[in-house]
Amino acid sequence: MSAPRLEWTEGTAARDAAWLSGSGTLPPRRVQAVDDTVRADDAFHMACEGVGLLWRGDFQNARQLLQALARRLDKRAARSPLPDDMLMRERFNRYRQGQALRARVLGMVLIPLDAAQVIPLRRAPDVRAALHHALGMPLGDAVVSLRELQGMVGAYEWHRKGVPIAALGGATIHPDFGVFSPIRGEYLDLVARAPLPVGENAFDIGTGTGVLAAVLAQRGVPTILASDLSPQALACARANVERLGLSEQIAVQEADLFPQGRAALAVCNPPWLPGKASSTLEQAVYDPDSRMLRGFLDGLAAHLLPGGEGWLILSDLAEHLGLRSREQLLGMIEAAGLGVIERLDARPQHGKAFDTNDPLHAARLHEITSLWRLRVARS
Ligand SMILES: C[S@@+](CC[C@H](N)C(=O)[O-])C[C@H]1O[C@@H](n2cnc3c(N)ncnc32)[C@H](O)[C@@H]1O
């Protein structure tokens, strides 16, 4: 992996290091070395100006500084609350702008790493395994934002412990860094309970961790081809399939949407919101121009066996946010020559659905995740 370089002056010395980012964020243009003596207000001002604060003090104090910056952002946001009558779509745009600003400002607290990926700071944790998991090989002296580093450490913990999947009888799926993590169980339960069409094989389009292929295998589908475009997802799905002892039933294959051939069932869980991802980590949430949704629907007729079914998994959050209407979705289904056999619904159970402080609470409160059973309506 080649990383961009970060250049700065410290004292009178010109310095440079590799810039590590798992989300594809660019390095700050200006960098200032700071330590425990920096005042939080000054640090906030510099971070808002786009100055990277390269931490030279105690590691735990850097964590506290990050929290202090977050509190200042919260206070600033609380000073200009969104009007109650603001349209949900506009509210969502403002929410995304706020999230982007937060990521930019909090991303300015920077942590140095030596060539062995050790943090040369007092009271610093050992993050080598998490960094190696997220980014691969060491790159010599490097700098990473503390916020990203915390994300990598969290992702590594999920990877190590695994996510227990009720639809797999409690067996765990181990997500890799940057691969969509199946922490919302409701859509998995839908795939576990929808009536299977008659047939021997299935496609899992955009398999991610391989979780849906595993649920289908557990239900007895003899042959499953799981596709993805992301190299991390392909590696992650292969590892999960092997760990679960399902390699006889599931093959993981690189493909843009559909593998070659036809199947009795094709299942797809595309990103649920139409829109542009602002970092690589958002790619599992945002589907630019609904490309994956449309691609799945438009390709179904050519990839289903006679009597076969397509299972589209989609939440209606985009509808509550004003980003897509139900009519538009039904229009896409019809335009692809498909008909709806049945829709199975589930209510999300994840914590955010019940968080009244979430600015999108009103939309999330009404969110329903559906499995649309589709068939070819005309030949
Ligand atoms: C929302 S995630 C769903 C992952 C998994 N199926 C699940 O339900 O947990 C969407 C996945 O589709 C993959 N993807 C996006 N575009 C794709 C394409 N054109 N062809 C194949 N996979 C794609 C992404 O890499 C990602 O792994």
The ligand as a Gaussian input file, in Angstrom:
#p B3LYP/6-31G(d) Opt

LIG

0 1
 C      -24.544000      -2.930000       2.601000
 S      -23.231000      -4.027000       2.267000
 C      -24.064000      -5.595000       2.547000
 C      -23.126000      -6.708000       2.916000
 C      -23.784000      -8.045000       3.271000
 N      -24.521000      -8.587000       2.141000
 C      -24.714000      -7.906000       4.456000
 O      -25.924000      -7.927000       4.233000
 O      -24.239000      -7.776000       5.589000
 C      -23.111000      -3.962000       0.497000
 C      -21.957000      -4.759000      -0.076000
 O      -22.042000      -4.694000      -1.502000
 C      -20.740000      -4.586000      -2.044000
 N      -20.862000      -3.990000      -3.396000
 C      -21.071000      -2.685000      -3.710000
 N      -21.151000      -2.554000      -5.050000
 C      -20.997000      -3.791000      -5.578000
 C      -20.990000      -4.306000      -6.915000
 N      -21.179000      -3.491000      -7.964000
 N      -20.804000      -5.632000      -7.090000
 C      -20.622000      -6.438000      -6.035000
 N      -20.630000      -6.017000      -4.755000
 C      -20.817000      -4.709000      -4.530000
 C      -19.976000      -3.770000      -1.038000
 O      -18.571000      -3.980000      -1.160000
 C      -20.560000      -4.304000       0.283000
 O      -19.810000      -5.385000       0.738000

